[in-house]
Every structure is written in structure tokens, then in C-alpha cells.
Amino acid sequence: MRPEDAPDALVRTRDIVRGPSQLEGTVLSNRHLRVALFGAGKMGAHHARAIQAHGRSKLVAIFDPQVGQDGAQALSPDATAYSDAETLLREAKPDLVHICTPPASHAKLAKLAIEHGAAVYVEKPFALSATETNEVLNLAAKRGVKVCAGHQYLFEEPAVLLREHLAKIGRVVHVESYFSFRKIRRNFSFVDQTIDILPHPVYVLVDVLGLAAPGAAIRLDGVQTSADGDVRALVRAGDTMGTLIVTLQGRPVDHYLKVIGTNGCLIADFVRGSFTRLDGPGAGFLPLITLPFKQARQMWWGAARGLWKRIAGGGSSYPGLTALVRTFHHALLDDAGSPTSADGIRATVEICESVQAHLGEAEAAKQRRDQAALERATSALPPTHSSACAVLVTGATGFLGRRVVEELRMAGWPVRAVGRRVPVPADRAPGVNYVAVDLGEGVPRGLLDGVGIVVHCAASSEGGKAAHERGTVGATRNIAEAAAAAGIRRFVHVSSLAVLKTGATVRGPLNEETPVDRGNLARGPYVWAKAEAEAIVNDLAESGRLDVRVIRPGPIIDFAAFDPPGRLGRDLGSLFVAVGSPSNRMSVVDVGTVARVICAYVESFEDAPALVNLIEPDAPTRGDLLRRTLAVRPWLKTVWFPNWLMAIASPMAVVAQRVLLKSKSPMNVAATFASEKYDSSMARSLLEDLKRPKTKSRPGAAA
């Protein structure tokens, strides 16, 4: 491909990536776009910012049943909230709809918008099947509206430069698309996580193969997958071959596209935001010697420049999103072609659908093996107590909840484990009854039948205030009120030590008498929500509707499978920066300790303390925790960042966050890594008491 043959979309994208000033005088239309957003979650919020960054577009309507008018106005002062998509399309009459809803709804909502005459931007994956994709694209062609897929990596500068220089490396002979990632959501299996990220490495591969072999069909020649989410595939376009590698096991996390031609190679590095050009045959003696230095220079400067651009741009996780949104919006205003081709969208979905099928087969085979192992382990368990009613455990698929249900079942209790989804067999505890319920939506009929005691571990661990208000505050209110209405008196509430007022506002070591820091959003949405949830159950206890026991664990770690707590420090590549002094003690608690205490509360509820701040009585030092860290990560080198230096650096970090990252709520770094001092006498007494035999309680059936 010659530079003069570059498609219009590439030229426009190049100008947009290089800056809005490049577009002055190019817009043919004087009108503004009326834009609607379907889905106002985390990705939807990124889209809202990108839409409003384009001066010729206005976000006028938002469809999301979980977002009211206040939530819509927080995303755009001009937006009206709708709980029904069709009503929005009929009343708001948008020119364009951005679809950021769950993937299963993409095709249905895209067709609905197209039928109302609106163009659509569909986040990845565009659709779940080739059939759905063709339905959307064919309908769009019939109605004469434009469609864009959320292929934002194509619009980051490394990819734009790669396409711009593609002709300089001669005939393309091989393309490598590599993506190594990690599982970031606990309720995702490894296969789920791979399916979620798969479109990214596929569409960048498809794009270059399409440029290298114009008109040739892009097809999957072979694929190997595993149940841990790894993918190895061969993709062909004419005589040009490509390899697709996706792994959740390989490290470091990386994402690059490497194109090898007859006259050199090009590398687009999406993690570092850099582009490397090694043109020329490089076959002689001198080029073989100088090539590594040429590559190292470009990689170093490219990575430094990419890092600076991300910092200066506010640290966006999706730097290509704004460029893609601007490109598509300009295409609509100027009546130009869509920046993502229909053929590229089709090929991407077809490859993803095929790979997903292979991943599903690998996962299904593993689940059959795991199910058989689970059944063998269940049959080996002692029977449950015949007189005992079930213990309902919320948040049962989480880090703590999993250990709690195991402990209770081993003690002979029938356990009903509640989570937002039923885990795969490998993640289930033997002999436990799992039920999928979203407590933020309510408590379904029959969930509490036969339950004698509730252990409430569920809480949101990510997101903003709205997510925690729903997943922590709302879920607590729903399950506590449902238990009270069902006549279940016994309620064990797992709170957090973080809800207490800090040592900066109260004197002496913190203890069970320390006031709760309620209503303080400055501490973050997690702490705010946990304090509100604790108040909810305490109010029900004071009204006589529940008999409540509150356990406030400190930072929970697992000494058996150690992962350093965040307050210890951070690893930066091969260097671990430990904060504080090796002799400083850090109040933490082992997940096994918390599970055993909860089990003891169930066994002897009447004798259990009404409230305990649960930490290890003999708190380990930061030096102890660092030694454990190095035992599991022996490749790390360490350096200590002392408290006095942190006190100096923290104010400067606040200023940097405000200026460089434009943060309105900068993090207090010193407070983040500080360790409070606690009076552990109650926890010590409780743990010593656990060692003595007790008369176990067996709660009767709920009324």
C-alpha cells in the first residue's frame, strides 16, 4: 500500500490523533449531533466524556434502568434519563446512539436504534455471533445509516503510525498480535476474561491483514485453546499469515502488534504507547550490529513519550476512544465513510465467535472433570447435623465468603451460599448449596426458607458511590429486612475496621468504643458504604427486629497463599518499594482466622460478643510481611521508603494529582499507606476463648 492510497478514514484519524487543530476548516456541516448513550456504567462514563470532548456533539439522553435523572445529569448537564430504550429513541430523536450495555444486548439495541434512523457506535464485542452482526450491518445498509465498532486501539497513535508506514516495509509476510493480561474480575472465569478482551487483539490483526491483502477473505486456519484462557491461532488473508496469541498466564502484561515485511518490520506497543520502525532489509553485517541499538533508542523514547502523553492527557485508560469518537462524529457531520469497515467488523466477530467456541469446549471439558472431583469430595464429607437449619452466607464466592462456607460445612452445618453467580465447579466448596442472587435487586421468595442464621459477607469492592450504594448499602438493607420479616433473629454482619474514625481525629489506640466515621465520602465509597451498612443492621437491632453480631475484620490476608497487603508498599517492575519502617507493626488478620471466628459465632451465637474489631493480636511487622513477600516473589529487589520521606512526598503527590491528572479528589498517599494503632484485647480474648470447648447452638427452623 502506497501512502497516497491510504483510505480517507486513516488520513482523518491521523489528523485527529495529532490534535483537534488539524481539523479546523474541514467540517462541511454546521449542525450539531444529538447523541444518546445506552448503558451508563464504567465504560459508558468514558464514552460520555469522549462525546462531550467533541465540540460539535451533545449528549442529550441516557438509557440505563439503574441510572436516574441525577445520575444522567452527572454525566451530562443536557441529558435526560430514560428507563426504556424505545421511548428514548421516539422522544429524544438522537442522530447517534453509543451502545455500552452488556454484550448480549448489543445487536438488539443496535437494530432498534437503526430502525429509528440513528447511527450507532457499538462497544466491543460488536455482537456475539456472525448472524447478529450481519443482521445489524444489513439493516444499517438498507436504512442508509452509519455503523462504527468500538475498535479503539486502531485509533491510538502507535496503530495510526503503523498503518502510515506500512508501505515502507515492502510486502507484508507475517503479522503477530499478542495480548497478555490478568483476570481482573473475581466473578469472571479465565475463559470469561479472555472472551472479554479477545476483540482487541483480533481487530488490530484483522485490520493489518486487510491492508496487506486487499480483497482477500480473512479466515481462521487453526486454533488451540485451554481452560485457563490461553489462545494460539493462525489467521490468513491470501498469502499473508498472522498469529494471534492471548494469554492470562504470561507476564508481563503486554499488548503489541508486530508486522514483518520484506523490507523491515513495524511494532505498535499499546501498553507503552510507542511505535518502532525498523525499515530496511537488515541482512548485512553492519545492520545486524546497529539494529538492536536503533530499536532500543526508539523503544526508550517512544515509551517515555507515550507515558508523558498519558499523564498530560489525564491518565486515560482508553486513549484511542476519544480519537475514534471524534473520527466517527466527524464522519457523520461530513457525510464521510465510517472509520471501521463492515468487512473488518464481520471478520473480527467471525474469528472471535470461532475462538470462543473452542474456549467453551476446553472449559466444558475441565468443568466435567472438576464436577466429578467435587462430587467425590462431597461424598467424603461427614453428614450435616440433622437438627440444624441452614446457614445463609452472602458474598459466598468472594475471598472471605469462600473460606466461611468451607469452615461451616466442615463443622457440619448445612450451608446456602449466595453470590451474584454460581461459581464453576473448581471454585465451589464441597457439600454447599449455591444460589445465584443479586441482593442489590432484592431477596427472591424462598431464599430464606429453612434458614436459621444469616452471615452477611457481601459488599461491593469496586466502582463509585452508586455501585457501593447498590451493592453494599442496598444489599445489606434488603437481606437484613428480609431476615427480620422472615422471623430469622440471628444475623452476623461482617463490617470493616476501616469504618472507625482515624487516629488523626481520636486519641489513643482505636478500640470497640471508637465512633464510626459515618457519612464521610472523603474516605472513599467503600468505607462510606460499609459504615452505612453497619448502621442499617444496628438500627434493626435497636428496634428489636434482629439480634445482631458485628465483626469488623482488619485488612484480610492469606498467610497460606500470601499476597502482600496494599499498605505494605508497591512493586514497580522488579523493585518492591516498602513504605514505613521494618519494625512498624501492621494490623492485619488472616482469612482463616476470620472464617473460624464466624463459624464460632454461628456455633455459639448467644455467647458471642456483640462487636469485635478483629485483627491478629500479635500484629506482624512490616519487615515480617516483606520477608513473606520475598518468599513468594524471590525475583524482587526491595527498597524502604521511610515515613519521614512519605510525609514530605505526600503533599507534592496531591498537587501532582490535581495538576497532571486533573483529579478533584486526590489520594492522600501518606494516609493510604499508614497503619492505625488498635487495642487488640477484645480480639485476643475472643481468639483465646475459641480454643476452649463450648456448647454448640443449633438454631431451629425460621418462623
BELCOR-V194561 format. One record per residue. N is the residue number from 0. OMEGA is omega in whole degrees, 0 to 359 (999 if undefined). Layout:
# BELCOR-V194561
n=N omega=OMEGA
n=N omega=OMEGA
This chain:
# BELCOR-V194561
n=0 omega=178
n=1 omega=180
n=2 omega=181
n=3 omega=178
n=4 omega=182
n=5 omega=180
n=6 omega=181
n=7 omega=182
n=8 omega=179
n=9 omega=180
n=10 omega=180
n=11 omega=179
n=12 omega=179
n=13 omega=179
n=14 omega=182
n=15 omega=179
n=16 omega=182
n=17 omega=174
n=18 omega=181
n=19 omega=182
n=20 omega=179
n=21 omega=186
n=22 omega=183
n=23 omega=178
n=24 omega=183
n=25 omega=184
n=26 omega=184
n=27 omega=184
n=28 omega=178
n=29 omega=184
n=30 omega=177
n=31 omega=176
n=32 omega=171
n=33 omega=188
n=34 omega=174
n=35 omega=179
n=36 omega=175
n=37 omega=181
n=38 omega=184
n=39 omega=177
n=40 omega=185
n=41 omega=180
n=42 omega=178
n=43 omega=178
n=44 omega=175
n=45 omega=179
n=46 omega=180
n=47 omega=179
n=48 omega=180
n=49 omega=179
n=50 omega=183
n=51 omega=176
n=52 omega=178
n=53 omega=190
n=54 omega=182
n=55 omega=182
n=56 omega=180
n=57 omega=178
n=58 omega=189
n=59 omega=184
n=60 omega=180
n=61 omega=174
n=62 omega=174
n=63 omega=183
n=64 omega=182
n=65 omega=183
n=66 omega=177
n=67 omega=183
n=68 omega=179
n=69 omega=179
n=70 omega=178
n=71 omega=181
n=72 omega=176
n=73 omega=178
n=74 omega=179
n=75 omega=181
n=76 omega=181
n=77 omega=189
n=78 omega=172
n=79 omega=181
n=80 omega=177
n=81 omega=176
n=82 omega=180
n=83 omega=185
n=84 omega=183
n=85 omega=177
n=86 omega=178
n=87 omega=183
n=88 omega=182
n=89 omega=185
n=90 omega=184
n=91 omega=179
n=92 omega=181
n=93 omega=172
n=94 omega=188
n=95 omega=176
n=96 omega=171
n=97 omega=184
n=98 omega=182
n=99 omega=180
n=100 omega=176
n=101 omega=188
n=102 omega=183
n=103 omega=182
n=104 omega=187
n=105 omega=185
n=106 omega=181
n=107 omega=182
n=108 omega=178
n=109 omega=180
n=110 omega=179
n=111 omega=180
n=112 omega=181
n=113 omega=179
n=114 omega=177
n=115 omega=175
n=116 omega=182
n=117 omega=169
n=118 omega=182
n=119 omega=169
n=120 omega=185
n=121 omega=178
n=122 omega=178
n=123 omega=350
n=124 omega=182
n=125 omega=176
n=126 omega=182
n=127 omega=181
n=128 omega=177
n=129 omega=179
n=130 omega=178
n=131 omega=181
n=132 omega=180
n=133 omega=178
n=134 omega=180
n=135 omega=184
n=136 omega=179
n=137 omega=178
n=138 omega=179
n=139 omega=179
n=140 omega=181
n=141 omega=182
n=142 omega=178
n=143 omega=178
n=144 omega=184
n=145 omega=180
n=146 omega=177
n=147 omega=176
n=148 omega=182
n=149 omega=181
n=150 omega=192
n=151 omega=180
n=152 omega=177
n=153 omega=186
n=154 omega=168
n=155 omega=187
n=156 omega=180
n=157 omega=180
n=158 omega=178
n=159 omega=179
n=160 omega=179
n=161 omega=180
n=162 omega=181
n=163 omega=183
n=164 omega=187
n=165 omega=183
n=166 omega=185
n=167 omega=182
n=168 omega=175
n=169 omega=180
n=170 omega=179
n=171 omega=180
n=172 omega=181
n=173 omega=177
n=174 omega=178
n=175 omega=176
n=176 omega=186
n=177 omega=178
n=178 omega=171
n=179 omega=187
n=180 omega=179
n=181 omega=178
n=182 omega=188
n=183 omega=180
n=184 omega=184
n=185 omega=182
n=186 omega=173
n=187 omega=167
n=188 omega=177
n=189 omega=179
n=190 omega=177
n=191 omega=182
n=192 omega=178
n=193 omega=179
n=194 omega=181
n=195 omega=183
n=196 omega=189
n=197 omega=182
n=198 omega=184
n=199 omega=180
n=200 omega=180
n=201 omega=186
n=202 omega=176
n=203 omega=176
n=204 omega=180
n=205 omega=182
n=206 omega=182
n=207 omega=177
n=208 omega=178
n=209 omega=177
n=210 omega=182
n=211 omega=182
n=212 omega=183
n=213 omega=177
n=214 omega=181
n=215 omega=176
n=216 omega=178
n=217 omega=185
n=218 omega=177
n=219 omega=183
n=220 omega=181
n=221 omega=182
n=222 omega=172
n=223 omega=181
n=224 omega=176
n=225 omega=182
n=226 omega=175
n=227 omega=172
n=228 omega=181
n=229 omega=182
n=230 omega=171
n=231 omega=185
n=232 omega=173
n=233 omega=180
n=234 omega=185
n=235 omega=169
n=236 omega=186
n=237 omega=179
n=238 omega=182
n=239 omega=181
n=240 omega=175
n=241 omega=175
n=242 omega=178
n=243 omega=179
n=244 omega=176
n=245 omega=180
n=246 omega=172
n=247 omega=182
n=248 omega=183
n=249 omega=179
n=250 omega=7
n=251 omega=172
n=252 omega=186
n=253 omega=176
n=254 omega=180
n=255 omega=175
n=256 omega=181
n=257 omega=182
n=258 omega=182
n=259 omega=179
n=260 omega=179
n=261 omega=181
n=262 omega=176
n=263 omega=180
n=264 omega=179
n=265 omega=180
n=266 omega=173
n=267 omega=182
n=268 omega=186
n=269 omega=178
n=270 omega=183
n=271 omega=179
n=272 omega=184
n=273 omega=178
n=274 omega=180
n=275 omega=180
n=276 omega=179
n=277 omega=182
n=278 omega=186
n=279 omega=185
n=280 omega=178
n=281 omega=184
n=282 omega=181
n=283 omega=183
n=284 omega=183
n=285 omega=177
n=286 omega=179
n=287 omega=179
n=288 omega=186
n=289 omega=185
n=290 omega=180
n=291 omega=180
n=292 omega=177
n=293 omega=179
n=294 omega=181
n=295 omega=180
n=296 omega=181
n=297 omega=181
n=298 omega=182
n=299 omega=182
n=300 omega=179
n=301 omega=179
n=302 omega=179
n=303 omega=180
n=304 omega=179
n=305 omega=178
n=306 omega=181
n=307 omega=180
n=308 omega=180
n=309 omega=179
n=310 omega=181
n=311 omega=180
n=312 omega=177
n=313 omega=177
n=314 omega=182
n=315 omega=177
n=316 omega=183
n=317 omega=184
n=318 omega=179
n=319 omega=184
n=320 omega=181
n=321 omega=180
n=322 omega=180
n=323 omega=179
n=324 omega=179
n=325 omega=181
n=326 omega=182
n=327 omega=180
n=328 omega=176
n=329 omega=178
n=330 omega=178
n=331 omega=181
n=332 omega=184
n=333 omega=184
n=334 omega=177
n=335 omega=181
n=336 omega=178
n=337 omega=180
n=338 omega=175
n=339 omega=186
n=340 omega=177
n=341 omega=179
n=342 omega=178
n=343 omega=178
n=344 omega=181
n=345 omega=183
n=346 omega=179
n=347 omega=181
n=348 omega=180
n=349 omega=180
n=350 omega=180
n=351 omega=180
n=352 omega=180
n=353 omega=179
n=354 omega=179
n=355 omega=178
n=356 omega=178
n=357 omega=178
n=358 omega=179
n=359 omega=179
n=360 omega=180
n=361 omega=180
n=362 omega=180
n=363 omega=178
n=364 omega=179
n=365 omega=181
n=366 omega=176
n=367 omega=177
n=368 omega=181
n=369 omega=179
n=370 omega=178
n=371 omega=178
n=372 omega=179
n=373 omega=180
n=374 omega=177
n=375 omega=180
n=376 omega=179
n=377 omega=181
n=378 omega=180
n=379 omega=181
n=380 omega=172
n=381 omega=180
n=382 omega=177
n=383 omega=179
n=384 omega=185
n=385 omega=183
n=386 omega=186
n=387 omega=173
n=388 omega=186
n=389 omega=170
n=390 omega=177
n=391 omega=180
n=392 omega=176
n=393 omega=183
n=394 omega=191
n=395 omega=180
n=396 omega=181
n=397 omega=183
n=398 omega=179
n=399 omega=185
n=400 omega=179
n=401 omega=180
n=402 omega=180
n=403 omega=182
n=404 omega=176
n=405 omega=182
n=406 omega=181
n=407 omega=181
n=408 omega=177
n=409 omega=177
n=410 omega=175
n=411 omega=181
n=412 omega=170
n=413 omega=186
n=414 omega=171
n=415 omega=187
n=416 omega=184
n=417 omega=174
n=418 omega=180
n=419 omega=175
n=420 omega=176
n=421 omega=183
n=422 omega=176
n=423 omega=185
n=424 omega=182
n=425 omega=183
n=426 omega=179
n=427 omega=173
n=428 omega=180
n=429 omega=174
n=430 omega=183
n=431 omega=179
n=432 omega=182
n=433 omega=179
n=434 omega=178
n=435 omega=180
n=436 omega=171
n=437 omega=184
n=438 omega=176
n=439 omega=178
n=440 omega=181
n=441 omega=181
n=442 omega=183
n=443 omega=178
n=444 omega=176
n=445 omega=183
n=446 omega=185
n=447 omega=178
n=448 omega=178
n=449 omega=181
n=450 omega=179
n=451 omega=181
n=452 omega=180
n=453 omega=172
n=454 omega=187
n=455 omega=179
n=456 omega=190
n=457 omega=175
n=458 omega=174
n=459 omega=180
n=460 omega=181
n=461 omega=180
n=462 omega=181
n=463 omega=185
n=464 omega=183
n=465 omega=180
n=466 omega=180
n=467 omega=178
n=468 omega=180
n=469 omega=189
n=470 omega=179
n=471 omega=183
n=472 omega=181
n=473 omega=180
n=474 omega=179
n=475 omega=179
n=476 omega=183
n=477 omega=185
n=478 omega=180
n=479 omega=180
n=480 omega=177
n=481 omega=178
n=482 omega=179
n=483 omega=180
n=484 omega=180
n=485 omega=179
n=486 omega=177
n=487 omega=187
n=488 omega=191
n=489 omega=186
n=490 omega=176
n=491 omega=183
n=492 omega=178
n=493 omega=180
n=494 omega=180
n=495 omega=177
n=496 omega=183
n=497 omega=184
n=498 omega=183
n=499 omega=172
n=500 omega=187
n=501 omega=178
n=502 omega=178
n=503 omega=183
n=504 omega=178
n=505 omega=182
n=506 omega=172
n=507 omega=177
n=508 omega=179
n=509 omega=180
n=510 omega=183
n=511 omega=179
n=512 omega=181
n=513 omega=182
n=514 omega=175
n=515 omega=181
n=516 omega=186
n=517 omega=175
n=518 omega=184
n=519 omega=180
n=520 omega=178
n=521 omega=177
n=522 omega=181
n=523 omega=184
n=524 omega=180
n=525 omega=182
n=526 omega=178
n=527 omega=183
n=528 omega=179
n=529 omega=177
n=530 omega=178
n=531 omega=181
n=532 omega=179
n=533 omega=179
n=534 omega=180
n=535 omega=182
n=536 omega=178
n=537 omega=177
n=538 omega=178
n=539 omega=178
n=540 omega=180
n=541 omega=179
n=542 omega=178
n=543 omega=183
n=544 omega=179
n=545 omega=170
n=546 omega=193
n=547 omega=168
n=548 omega=183
n=549 omega=176
n=550 omega=179
n=551 omega=178
n=552 omega=168
n=553 omega=176
n=554 omega=186
n=555 omega=176
n=556 omega=178
n=557 omega=181
n=558 omega=181
n=559 omega=177
n=560 omega=196
n=561 omega=170
n=562 omega=188
n=563 omega=176
n=564 omega=184
n=565 omega=182
n=566 omega=178
n=567 omega=182
n=568 omega=182
n=569 omega=173
n=570 omega=179
n=571 omega=185
n=572 omega=180
n=573 omega=181
n=574 omega=175
n=575 omega=179
n=576 omega=179
n=577 omega=185
n=578 omega=178
n=579 omega=180
n=580 omega=179
n=581 omega=183
n=582 omega=179
n=583 omega=177
n=584 omega=181
n=585 omega=181
n=586 omega=178
n=587 omega=176
n=588 omega=180
n=589 omega=182
n=590 omega=177
n=591 omega=177
n=592 omega=180
n=593 omega=181
n=594 omega=180
n=595 omega=178
n=596 omega=179
n=597 omega=177
n=598 omega=179
n=599 omega=176
n=600 omega=178
n=601 omega=182
n=602 omega=185
n=603 omega=187
n=604 omega=185
n=605 omega=183
n=606 omega=186
n=607 omega=177
n=608 omega=180
n=609 omega=183
n=610 omega=174
n=611 omega=170
n=612 omega=192
n=613 omega=173
n=614 omega=175
n=615 omega=183
n=616 omega=177
n=617 omega=186
n=618 omega=178
n=619 omega=176
n=620 omega=176
n=621 omega=176
n=622 omega=177
n=623 omega=182
n=624 omega=178
n=625 omega=178
n=626 omega=176
n=627 omega=179
n=628 omega=182
n=629 omega=178
n=630 omega=180
n=631 omega=177
n=632 omega=187
n=633 omega=181
n=634 omega=185
n=635 omega=165
n=636 omega=186
n=637 omega=173
n=638 omega=180
n=639 omega=176
n=640 omega=190
n=641 omega=183
n=642 omega=183
n=643 omega=178
n=644 omega=177
n=645 omega=179
n=646 omega=178
n=647 omega=186
n=648 omega=186
n=649 omega=178
n=650 omega=178
n=651 omega=178
n=652 omega=178
n=653 omega=179
n=654 omega=180
n=655 omega=179
n=656 omega=180
n=657 omega=186
n=658 omega=186
n=659 omega=183
n=660 omega=179
n=661 omega=182
n=662 omega=176
n=663 omega=179
n=664 omega=183
n=665 omega=181
n=666 omega=173
n=667 omega=187
n=668 omega=181
n=669 omega=180
n=670 omega=181
n=671 omega=184
n=672 omega=183
n=673 omega=176
n=674 omega=177
n=675 omega=175
n=676 omega=184
n=677 omega=170
n=678 omega=186
n=679 omega=185
n=680 omega=179
n=681 omega=179
n=682 omega=180
n=683 omega=180
n=684 omega=181
n=685 omega=182
n=686 omega=176
n=687 omega=180
n=688 omega=180
n=689 omega=183
n=690 omega=181
n=691 omega=180
n=692 omega=182
n=693 omega=172
n=694 omega=185
n=695 omega=178
n=696 omega=177
n=697 omega=184
n=698 omega=179
n=699 omega=183
n=700 omega=178
n=701 omega=180
n=702 omega=999
